Amino acid sequence: MSPLSAMTDPVATASSTTPRRKFLVVVDTSPEGRVALRFAARRAQHTGGIVTLLCVVGPSDFQQWAGVERMMREEAHQEAERLLHEAAKAVNDITGNTPELIVREGRTADEIRALIKEDGAISILVLAAGTSKDGPGPLVSAIAGPGNGGYAIPVTVVPGDLADETIDALA
């Protein structure tokens, strides 16, 4: 799958043809997602990098009627675009730069791995751990758990309950 839109030219800086460092953030509706987003934006701001926002639409399970399935997929993509644009506004407010926006369809962990493989400028995956007693959340568990196959880039997992002031001081 290809990116929905690349709203910046993230490949090169004005002074060189060296790829700029990209901080990949998975956009979803989890409360800790805001923490990962702010951390990545602040790191990008302080290091001259850019933020890449990925929203993954799960595969459709409804295959009985093609028209209904198509409508459900369109609605899911519209919701993904809405989430990405909200996240992009937050990144732009922090960094002054427009992030790269990507929508993919599939399993989230698989799509993260594929995107990292395709885009050599992605250098850090930023996640935030969930704060509930149920554990760090499904994505952090899947990536950090046994049998994940590892990643070719560092994965930064920040506590999901950090205050904005703490994030700003750390990043």
Steps between C-alpha positions, in 0.01 A plus 500: 500500500618851431481808719172689495687824470844632565440856604866597517819426316651292780777356290752781497590804702567833339874466554561141394360195331532293816163363611358672808439281800137392527321425825218253433187525716197274475182706521199342666234590755692383806558759775872428505529573128504873576808448717689315225401770253625786718824318585575431132415857401731645765783261405457592133495868590822474703689285249390644167297191417146457383203302625333228296148417612362155420138398544416138429151395400427143600401252232128477437328193643170562322512325163141389445397800290761683297317836519477491880865400532607782267296752702651375828852529356432854377371602844805346668732689263314826562537451876872425454542819298315699769727359773810574291398859434434562870841353583665699221360823642647414841841426344488820296411704809808362677756488219377749245536224239241287328550127564481222246161324510453135411192276505544126458267205519593180682633390837670788680822318595537367143444842345751664736762241406427542127519880515830491688639262238380722212612836641865509600465851647279370784748474783292477818160351581339688789230327707342577835416228749146471623432593859232247591555198723457283187856569388679729257242462222466264205744677268780534755441138608511378140818689420684429824372147550668173413506400136463852364793452266669821613519833325783649299457834680478606864158492662439766764222417745405791722269475802147576388419725794773761457395863536577739215760682712681173571498402133637840404782466754588145390480539124 
